[in-house]
């Protein structure tokens, strides 16, 4: 049970990192499209 919880926490962390990268890419894309 504890290992499953640990895996879940790790997955949440990865998703947060991916989400952060996506936001950065989106902001770059918006800036690029606007110019």
C-alpha positions in Angstrom: 0.0 0.0 0.0 2.8 2.4 0.9 4.6 1.7 -2.4 1.4 2.5 -4.3 1.1 5.8 -2.5 4.8 6.6 -3.3 4.2 5.9 -6.9 1.1 8.1 -6.9 3.1 11.0 -5.4 5.9 10.5 -8.0 3.3 10.6 -10.8 1.7 13.8 -9.4 5.2 15.4 -9.4 5.9 14.3 -13.0 2.5 15.7 -14.1 3.2 19.0 -12.4 6.6 19.2 -14.2 4.9 18.4 -17.5 2.2 21.0 -16.9 4.8 23.6 -16.1 6.7 22.9 -19.3 3.4 23.0 -21.3 2.6 26.5 -19.8 6.0 27.8 -20.7 5.7 26.4 -24.3 2.2 27.9 -24.6 3.4 31.4 -23.5 6.3 31.2 -26.0 3.8 30.1 -28.8 1.5 33.0 -28.0 4.3 35.5 -28.1 5.6 34.0 -31.4 2.2 34.0 -33.0 1.4 37.5 -32.0 4.6 39.0 -33.5 
